[in-house]
Amino acid sequence: MTQPLQAQAGSAAQAAPRAPSRLRMSALVFCFIYPLVTGLLYLLLPLMRGAPLYQTTLIICPLVVLSMVFAIMPLITKRLRHLL
């Protein structure tokens, strides 16, 4: 009777995925976000010459957030899982 319980406990432990390292996750996010923000600034600053900083930030921030939610985080969590 104890053997099936041990087998179940062992299989449950094997099935549980390990939590990603926060340090590695933050490093990967930085590696994607820094070039994204820099590229957006290079593209948008010449077009928004003379605009106040808050307007430039108002344009860039939603682009970065949408990129994070729909592209970068899924890429990191699915395709780059082995690096976490």
For each residue, the residues with C-beta under 8 A, 3 or more apart:
1: 4 5
2: 5 6
3: 6 7
4: 1 7 8
5: 1 2 8 9
6: 2 3 9 10
7: 3 4 10 11
8: 4 5 11 12
9: 5 6 12 13
10: 6 7 13 14
11: 7 8 14 15
12: 8 9 15 16
13: 9 10 16
14: 10 11
15: 11 12
16: 12 13
17:
18:
19:
20: 24 25 77 81 84
21: 24 25 84
22: 25 26
23: 26 27
24: 20 21 27 28 83 84
25: 20 21 22 28 29 76 84
26: 22 23 29 30
27: 23 24 30 31
28: 24 25 31 32 76 80 83 84
29: 25 26 32 33 68 72 73 76
30: 26 27 33 34
31: 27 28 34 35
32: 28 29 35 36 72 75 76
33: 29 30 36 37 64 68 72
34: 30 31 37 38
35: 31 32 38 39
36: 32 33 39 40 64 67 72
37: 33 34 40 41 60 64
38: 34 35 41 42
39: 35 36 42 43
40: 36 37 43 44 60 63 64
41: 37 38 44 45 60
42: 38 39 45 46
43: 39 40 46 47
44: 40 41 47 48 56 59 60
45: 41 42 48 49 56
46: 42 43 49
47: 43 44
48: 44 45 51 55 56 59
49: 45 46
50:
51: 48 55 56
52: 55 56
53: 56 57
54: 57 58
55: 48 51 52 58 59
56: 44 45 48 51 52 53 59 60
57: 53 54 60 61
58: 54 55 61 62
59: 44 48 55 56 62 63
60: 37 40 41 44 56 57 63 64
61: 57 58 64 65
62: 58 59 65 66
63: 40 59 60 66 67
64: 33 36 37 40 60 61 67 68
65: 61 62 68 69
66: 62 63 69 70
67: 36 63 64 70 71 72
68: 29 33 64 65 71 72 73
69: 65 66 73
70: 66 67 74
71: 67 68 74 75
72: 29 32 33 36 67 68 75 76
73: 29 68 69 76 77
74: 70 71 77 78
75: 32 71 72 78 79 80
76: 25 28 29 32 72 73 79 80 84
77: 20 73 74 80 81 84
78: 74 75 81
79: 75 76
80: 28 75 76 77 83 84
81: 20 77 78 84
82:
83: 24 28 80
84: 20 21 24 25 28 76 77 80 81
